[in-house]
């Protein structure tokens, strides 16, 4: 009887460990996805800023030509 109880308790503990590992893996995957989305947003913002700076330089050059 004691052996059966020990096996049952070990089984419960093992199941708990599997759930914890699964949760950690899911959390890690979610964080990775958030990081990738953040990088994509940062890259897009940098391209947008570069484009605005380029347009401003072109307008300044055109204004100088008109003087």
C-alpha positions in Angstrom: 0.0 0.0 0.0 2.8 2.4 0.8 4.4 1.7 -2.5 1.2 2.5 -4.4 0.9 5.8 -2.5 4.5 6.7 -3.3 4.0 5.9 -7.0 0.9 8.0 -7.0 2.6 11.0 -5.3 5.6 10.7 -7.7 3.3 10.7 -10.6 1.5 13.8 -9.4 4.8 15.6 -8.9 6.0 14.6 -12.3 2.8 15.9 -13.9 3.3 19.2 -12.1 6.8 19.5 -13.4 5.6 18.8 -17.0 3.0 21.6 -16.7 5.6 24.0 -15.3 8.0 23.2 -18.2 5.2 23.6 -20.7 4.2 27.0 -19.2 7.8 28.2 -19.3 8.1 27.2 -22.9 4.9 29.0 -23.9 6.0 32.1 -22.0 9.4 32.0 -23.7 7.8 31.7 -27.2 5.5 34.6 -26.4 8.3 36.8 -25.3 10.3 35.9 -28.4 7.3 36.9 -30.6 6.9 40.2 -28.7 10.6 40.9 -29.2 10.4 40.3 -32.9 7.3 42.5 -33.2 9.1 45.3 -31.3 12.1 45.0 -33.6 9.9 45.2 -36.7 8.2 48.3 -35.3 11.5 49.9 -34.5 12.8 49.2 -38.0 9.7 50.7 -39.6 10.0 53.8 -37.4 13.6 54.2 -38.4 12.8 53.9 -42.1 10.0 56.4 -41.7 12.3 58.9 -39.9 14.9 58.4 -42.6 12.3 59.2 -45.3 11.2 62.3 -43.5 14.8 63.5 -43.1 15.4 62.9 -46.8 12.3 64.8 -47.8 13.3 67.7 -45.5 16.8 67.8 -47.1 15.2 67.8 -50.6 12.9 70.7 -49.7 15.8 72.7 -48.2 17.8 72.1 -51.3 14.9 73.3 -53.5 14.4 76.3 -51.3 18.1 77.2 -51.7 17.9 76.8 -55.5 14.9 79.2 -55.6 16.8 82.0 -53.9 
